[in-house]
Amino acid sequence: MRDDCIFCKIIKGEIPSYKIYEDEKTYAFLDIKRDTVGHTLVVPKKHFTNVLDCDGEYLAAVMETVKKISRHYVEKCGFDGVNLINCSGVSAQQSVFHLHIHIIPRRADDNMNLWPLGDGDESMDLAEVAKMLEMK
């Protein structure tokens, strides 16, 4: 835990939160922005900056909690689906530097569009991109 991390303070109970779920390795709470009903953050109870430095054990625990909450929202709370969002790094718009996954509950008629807008770049050579990104 870090003393300068708002999510660590929430986990320790130093800052109040609206807890949705908690287990040995994870904590889930409502986002305070109130931008959409049920916007939930799932965090590991151990401090990791983002997905890039999180160990496999905690990352698996976070994703298991994300799945459990997402299923609950769809099966028991009347939502039709969920969007999952993670921002890792400043250029990816990460604003709190403690790993977290956003769960955005969705309804068929909510009129939200979280997909990137634009027509794409037809000049992009996907074979070249794949070659550049291929894990060897």
Helices and strands as residue ranges (DSSP letters): H 6-11, E 19-22, E 26-30, E 40-44, H 56-76, E 81-85, G 90-92, E 101-106, H 126-133
